[in-house]
Amino acid sequence: MFAFYVNFILFYIIVQNCGCEKYIVVKEPVSWFQALINCKNAGMELASVNSEEESKALDKYLTDNGYIYGYWLAGTNLGDGSYYWATTGRKVIYTNWLSGQPDNAIMEYNNKEGEHCIQLGMPTYSLKPNGWNDLGCECKLSYICQKEETCYSDENII
Ligand SMILES: [Ca+2]
């Protein structure tokens, strides 16, 4: 059993007409690549956000429980330059970028190779952090895994 299971929060969001999504927020910061692997190894997928409804429900949960330094989502433009959800292969259609993002910032921290993975929540950047930023994929962040499930009880449903 690895550390993944030690420090996480479990909750559910009912997405209209899409059943019930089970989410876990893993606080231990890891690179985007490791987050992708860890979610898969837990039988889940790194989270994608496909509608305003899903975005708002997720943001409400994270706001109520305190943002940390943001969370990895499954979006990346490391392929052909467009953003895709790496878990589903679908193009990122619904977006919730923070103002001025994505800026593909060329920084020392990312060896001047730019920013190619989607971070949800950026408290140091905005008083209203519940939007997206592009960030260097090697940065270490908490992350959110999700899995479509049947809802069995009202517990933890927001
Ligand atoms: Ca950025």
Boltz pocket constraint, residues with backbone or C-beta under 6 A from the ligand:
constraints:
  - pocket:
      binder: B
      contacts: [[A, 101], [A, 102], [A, 103], [A, 104], [A, 105], [A, 115], [A, 133], [A, 134], [A, 135]]
      max_distance: 6.0
